[in-house]
Amino acid sequence: MPAIAALDHFDQLSRTPASEVKKLGWRGVMRTVGREGKVLVTNHDQPEAVILSTDEYQRLMQAAQGAQMQQDAALDHLRRRFDERLATLARDDAGDRLRGVLGGPMALDSEVKAGDSH
């Protein structure tokens, strides 16, 4: 299924058949790349390769790096929250707090409680 979804993006690209690449040569293809930023090379109407300008490649790499940084930041945030919660188990009063919770009434008023209640 992901391969089919990826093919949808090819519709937005300028297309050059492999036979044109052979006929026009590298300079001809690079003129199209210079104009469009990228070109899809097809063989018998099937996508075979995408040729990118260096500017387009750098733009894609920066976008990927930005996405990775966001993902890393979100993961760091989750790690910090986990570490903070885990640290409460190491506190001197952790056992007393747990006994207090388990020793009290467990009426949940038909609610399921999990994690923070805010």
PyMOL commands that set and color helices and strands:
alter all, ss='L'
color gray80, all
select helices_A, chain A and resi 2-10+18-36+54-88+94-103
alter helices_A, ss='H'
color red, helices_A
select strands_A, chain A and resi 15-17+38-43+46-52
alter strands_A, ss='S'
color yellow, strands_A
deselect
rebuild
show_as cartoon
